Amino acid sequence: MTQEGHALLSQYRRLLIGQSESLAKAFYDYLMSHEPTAQVFSGFNEARMQKLVAAQADHARQMLTASCDHAWDEKVRALGRVHQMHGIEISWVAGAYLIYQRHWDHLIHMAVPNQDREALRMYLHQLLMHDLMLQMEGYQYSVRQTDQDRTALFAAMLRSLTDVPGETGTEAFLCVICRELIRDNDALRWSWYALATTEDEPLYLQCEHGVEIQSTIVNTPDDPCWKALHSGQVVVFPLSDPTCPEWLTPLRTEIAEIAIIPFGIHGQRAIGVVGSKDRGYFQRVGLDHFAAFAHLSNLVMALQQQSQRDPLTGLPNRMALDERIENALERANRHQTLMAMIMFDLDGFKAVNDTYGHPAGDQLLVTLARRLQGVLRATDSVIRLGGDEFVFLLDDLERWTDLEMIIERIHQTVEEPYLLDGVEAHVGASLGITLYPLDDGKPRDLLRHADLALYEAKVNKATRTESHVLYTPRVAQDAIHPFLRGEEG
């Protein structure tokens, strides 16, 4: 671009600049007339579109007045990166420059003397080509960066699959994902997951990597995490949004936007959250890779649930017990409430098997499992250890009388008649109970103490006044053989 051309442009600059608004409107009319680009703006309201038109008009004015220095060149390259980030194809970017050329050609034809038309037209053509070249440089840079980011996400997925042993539970797998997502990705600065237990229970950040805030997230209508859980859809939330919840505002200096990915199966709901320092990162890279992490997590959850389910009753089995105990203790400590562990088995079950056969006994256990699930609260658990042995985990208890009411419901449920192939059968239950934190033991100690209390209830069945025994140190002393079983099933 020559000094002569720049001087000629200066002579007619006012004419060209004066039509910038109509040029910008024609520019967006062109974009909106094609489905691929119109789709990009489908969610924009009128005010936002007017803002874009104004910005485009300003770009046209600056193109005619800029000195084409380094600062201007970088600004145009950045515009190319924005276009790529928003999914506008390069062909549409290049085609839009035809709008500029046609618009200016028309003005030249109508208002510029013949002797200056061709020289001005050629100079404006060079100006447009320079601008387009800079945009394409920025666009290409963004494409390369996007490819690198997608490659990093794919590598994180592979590492997550190979770094976790096959028998590892869901929580360990999710922790590996949170770690690997931000390990080699400069744009991602924050990752964690949370399990949703009930609507009233806040979300607690688990396996937080990168930035750490250790917050709790209460269920409110506007919170983006709960919106993602309720809708089952990925939510991308910019922290600059005026509705940004208070627990997120301290991150605004480090995180531009977060993606919230819901996942979960069979009533177990969860979210994974990833934070980026770059606004528009998730739109540029796409959400498919993050959806893939959600599908992998669902697969691991399904495999774990399958391995931790009793095939006869559908209840959690012994393999699920440790995790259930840990979760119940965590809630008890967090809420400063009591947690009861009840181990019980059936009185008279062996007689049912001997009289009616094992298929009838299995039918009784299936019926009992269904009944027990109906009397428990959402946070309670019942686990089948094997045979006619079960464990209850009851948390959020405020007082002993709360537990007494649940024990009474358990007895009523167990003692209801069972119709087995047209024959009515009856069983009872013996219960051994330990109460945390009155019994401030480790999970395995609590289980052993409940087992000792159950033994005490069984051996004194003939003389006892209650069908349950609460663990105390005296119970441990009285238990001659803590693991005695099977005198009567």
Residue pairs with C-beta under 8 A, 6 or more apart in sequence:
1 68
1 123
1 126
1 127
1 130
2 123
4 119
5 119
5 120
5 122
5 123
5 126
6 123
8 116
8 119
8 120
8 123
9 16
9 64
9 120
9 123
9 124
9 127
11 116
12 108
12 111
12 112
12 116
12 120
13 64
13 65
15 107
15 111
15 112
16 64
16 104
16 107
16 124
17 60
17 61
17 64
17 65
19 103
19 107
20 57
20 58
20 60
20 61
21 53
21 57
22 103
23 56
23 57
23 60
23 99
23 100
23 103
24 53
24 54
24 56
24 57
24 60
25 53
26 99
26 103
27 53
27 56
27 96
27 99
27 100
28 49
28 52
28 53
28 56
30 95
30 96
30 99
31 37
31 38
31 41
31 88
31 92
31 96
32 38
32 41
34 92
36 89
36 92
37 88
37 89
37 92
40 86
40 87
40 88
41 49
41 52
44 52
59 79
60 100
62 72
63 127
63 131
64 127
66 72
68 130
73 134
76 131
76 134
76 135
76 138
77 134
77 135
77 137
77 138
77 141
78 138
79 135
79 138
80 93
80 134
80 135
80 136
80 137
80 138
80 139
80 140
80 141
80 142
81 138
81 139
81 141
81 142
82 280
83 90
83 93
83 135
83 139
84 90
84 138
84 139
84 142
84 143
84 146
84 284
85 142
85 280
85 283
85 284
86 280
86 283
86 284
87 283
90 136
90 139
93 132
93 135
93 136
93 139
94 132
94 136
97 128
97 131
97 132
100 128
101 124
101 125
101 128
104 121
104 124
105 121
108 117
108 120
108 121
108 124
109 117
112 120
142 284
146 284
146 285
149 185
149 187
149 281
149 284
149 285
150 285
150 286
150 289
152 184
152 185
153 181
153 185
153 285
153 289
153 290
154 289
155 184
156 177
156 180
156 181
156 183
156 184
156 185
157 180
157 289
157 292
157 293
157 296
159 176
159 180
159 183
160 173
160 176
160 177
160 180
160 293
160 296
161 296
163 176
163 180
164 172
164 173
164 176
169 304
169 323
170 297
170 300
170 301
170 304
171 206
171 207
171 323
173 296
173 297
173 300
174 193
174 206
174 207
174 270
174 272
174 297
175 206
175 207
177 191
177 193
177 272
177 293
177 296
177 297
178 191
178 192
178 193
178 207
178 208
178 209
178 272
179 191
179 207
179 209
181 188
181 191
181 209
181 274
181 293
182 188
182 189
182 190
182 191
182 209
182 210
182 274
187 276
187 277
187 278
187 281
188 210
188 274
188 275
188 276
188 277
188 281
189 210
189 211
189 254
189 255
189 275
189 276
189 277
190 208
190 209
190 210
190 211
190 251
190 254
190 255
190 258
190 273
190 274
190 275
191 207
191 208
191 209
191 210
191 272
191 273
191 274
191 275
192 205
192 206
192 207
192 208
192 209
192 272
192 273
193 206
193 207
193 270
193 271
193 272
193 273
194 203
194 204
194 205
194 206
194 217
194 225
194 270
194 271
194 273
195 203
195 204
195 206
195 268
195 269
195 270
196 203
196 229
196 264
196 269
196 270
196 271
197 331
197 378
197 379
198 378
198 379
199 219
200 219
201 379
202 216
202 217
202 218
202 219
203 216
203 217
203 225
203 226
203 271
204 216
204 217
205 213
205 214
205 215
205 216
205 217
208 214
210 275
211 251
211 254
211 255
211 275
213 247
213 250
213 251
215 247
216 247
217 223
217 225
217 226
217 245
217 247
219 226
220 226
220 245
222 243
222 245
223 245
224 235
224 237
224 245
224 258
224 260
225 235
225 260
225 271
225 273
227 235
227 260
228 234
228 235
228 260
228 261
228 262
228 271
229 262
229 269
229 271
231 262
232 262
233 262
234 259
234 260
234 261
234 262
234 287
234 290
234 291
235 259
235 260
236 257
236 258
236 259
236 260
236 282
236 283
236 287
237 244
237 257
237 258
237 259
237 260
238 256
238 257
238 279
239 248
239 249
239 251
239 252
239 255
239 256
239 257
239 258
240 252
240 256
240 279
244 252
248 255
248 258
251 275
254 275
254 277
255 275
255 276
255 277
256 276
256 277
256 278
256 279
256 281
257 275
257 276
257 278
257 279
257 280
257 281
257 282
258 273
258 274
258 275
258 276
259 273
259 274
259 276
259 282
259 287
259 290
260 271
260 272
260 273
261 271
261 272
261 273
261 274
261 287
261 290
261 291
261 293
261 294
262 269
262 270
262 271
262 294
263 269
263 270
263 271
263 272
263 294
263 295
263 297
263 298
263 301
264 270
264 298
264 301
265 298
265 301
265 302
265 305
266 301
266 302
266 305
268 301
268 305
270 297
272 290
272 293
272 294
272 297
274 290
276 282
282 290
307 319
308 316
308 317
308 319
308 320
309 315
309 316
309 317
309 320
310 316
310 317
310 384
312 362
312 365
312 366
312 384
313 365
313 366
313 368
313 369
313 384
314 369
315 369
315 373
315 382
315 383
315 384
315 390
316 324
316 381
316 382
316 383
316 384
317 383
317 384
317 385
318 383
318 385
318 386
320 383
321 383
321 385
321 391
321 447
322 443
324 381
324 383
324 393
325 341
325 393
325 443
325 446
325 447
326 443
328 339
328 379
328 381
328 393
328 395
329 339
329 436
329 443
331 337
331 339
331 379
331 395
331 396
332 338
332 339
332 395
332 396
332 436
332 437
333 437
335 395
335 396
337 395
337 396
337 397
337 398
338 395
338 397
338 398
338 399
338 402
338 403
338 435
338 436
338 437
338 438
339 393
339 394
339 395
339 397
339 435
339 436
339 437
340 392
340 393
340 394
340 395
340 397
340 403
340 406
340 433
340 434
340 435
340 436
341 391
341 392
341 393
341 394
341 433
341 434
341 435
341 436
341 446
341 447
341 449
341 450
342 391
342 392
342 394
342 407
342 410
342 431
342 432
342 433
342 450
342 468
343 385
343 389
343 390
343 391
343 392
343 431
343 432
343 433
343 447
343 450
343 451
343 453
343 454
344 389
344 390
344 391
344 392
344 410
344 429
344 430
344 431
344 432
344 454
344 468
345 387
345 388
345 389
345 390
345 429
345 430
345 454
345 458
345 489
346 368
346 388
346 414
346 427
346 428
346 429
346 489
347 427
347 428
347 429
347 430
347 461
347 488
348 426
348 427
348 428
348 488
348 489
349 361
349 364
349 388
349 427
349 489
350 486
350 488
350 489
351 488
351 489
352 360
352 361
352 364
352 420
352 425
352 427
353 360
353 361
353 489
356 420
356 421
356 423
356 425
360 420
360 421
360 423
360 425
363 418
363 420
363 421
364 418
364 420
364 425
364 427
365 384
365 388
367 418
368 413
368 414
368 418
369 382
369 384
371 413
371 414
371 416
372 382
372 390
372 410
372 413
373 382
374 413
375 406
375 409
375 410
375 413
376 382
376 392
376 394
377 394
377 396
379 395
379 396
380 392
380 393
380 394
380 395
381 391
381 392
381 393
382 390
382 391
382 392
382 393
383 390
383 391
383 392
383 393
384 390
385 391
387 489
388 489
391 447
391 450
392 410
394 403
394 406
397 403
400 435
403 433
403 435
407 431
407 433
407 468
410 429
410 431
411 428
411 429
411 467
414 427
414 428
414 429
415 426
415 427
415 428
415 429
417 424
417 425
417 426
418 424
418 425
418 426
418 427
419 425
428 467
429 467
430 454
430 457
430 458
430 461
430 467
430 468
431 453
431 454
431 457
431 467
431 468
431 469
432 450
432 451
432 452
432 453
432 454
432 455
432 456
432 457
432 468
432 469
432 471
433 450
433 453
433 468
433 469
433 470
433 471
434 441
434 446
434 449
434 450
434 453
434 470
434 471
435 470
435 471
436 446
439 445
439 446
439 449
439 471
441 449
448 482
449 471
449 475
449 476
450 471
451 482
451 483
452 471
452 475
452 476
452 479
452 482
453 468
453 469
453 470
453 471
453 475
454 469
455 479
455 481
455 482
455 483
455 484
456 469
456 475
456 478
456 479
457 464
457 467
457 468
457 469
458 484
458 487
458 488
459 484
460 469
461 488
469 475
476 482
